[in-house]
Amino acid sequence: EDVSTLVTSKKTTKRGEVVMKPSCVMAYNAAKKGVDFSDQMSSYYTPIRKTLIWYKKVALDLLLGTCVVNALVLHNKYSLNQKKFCMLTFREKILRNLLEGENVGALVQT
């Protein structure tokens, strides 16, 4: 897109003037919202402990955090007949099912 093409944003200055931004900036900000949401959700309940080496912490957090956030989003989107879970409740249900030795489908049915 052309950088010189300005569009109005939802922000205003202290004087009430509408802030203009390049259209490419607005498109970028709209596209990154999903990534920001995923990062935000995975940061709330991190399983990382101080005993791990830093690069193992990063790998563990990226893998587990991303997997749990993706699973929560899919569950809330496609479980039409069931209530939606918040992140904490969803993690608790996953752990409870793993500790009780139930199958994966049990999470959706409980």
N, C-alpha and C positions, 0 to 999 in steps of 0.2 A: 504494500500500500504506500501511497504517497505520504511522506512525513509532513508535507505542508498542508494537508487536509486536516482542518481542525473541526472537532465536534464538541458539543456541550457535554459536560459531566454533571453528576448530581451534586457536586460540591459548589459552595459559594464562598466568596471572600468575606471578611468582617464587615465590609460595606454593603454586602448583599449582591455583589456582582457575580454572575455565573462564570465558573472557571472553564476555560477552553483547553482541550488536550488533543494531541495528534490522534488520528483514528487508529494508528497502529498500536499506540499505548493502550487505548481502550480495548482493542481486540486481545492484546496480550493479557491484560488484567482479567478479562472475562474468561480466558482459557485457563489461567492458573488457579482459579477458585477451587477446582476439584483437588488439586495437589495440596493447597493450603488446608483444606478441610481434612484430608487424609493425615497430613502431618500433625494437625491440631488434635485429632482424635487419638492418634497413636501415642501422643506425648502425655496424655492424662494418667495412664496406668502402665508405666513402663516396668518390665520385669528385671531391669538391669540392677546389679548389685556392685558394690565397691570392690569385691574380691576378684572380679574378672579383669583381664588385661584390656586396655582401651579398645583395641581393634576388634576383639571378640565382643565387647559390649556393643560396638557399632553394628557389627554383623548380626548379632542376636536381636538387637532392637529393630533393625531394618526388616529382618525376615519375619519375626514374630509380630511386631507391631503392624506391619503392612498386611500380613495375612489375616490378623484378627479384624482390622478395620475393613478390609475387603469383604470378609465373611459377614460382618455386621451389616454393611450396606446391602449386600445381596439378600440376606435374611429379611431385613426390613422392607426391601423392595418387592420380593417375590412371595412372602408369606402373607397372602391376602386375608386369610381367615383368622390370623393370630395377631396379638398385640405386638407393637414394635418395642424393641429393647433399647435401653440406653447402654452405653459402653460398659459400665461397671456391671450391670445385671448380666449382660451377654458374656463377659469374661467369667463371672461367677458360675453361670450355667455350663460353660465349656469345661471349667475345672471340675465342677461337681460330676459331670458326665464322664470325664476322664478318670477321676478317682473311683467312681462307682463301677467302672468297666462297662458302661452302656455303649451301645452303638451310636454312630454319628446321627442317625435319624431320630434318636431320642431327644435331641436338643429341640428339634422342630416340634415334636409332639408334646413336650411338657409345657 
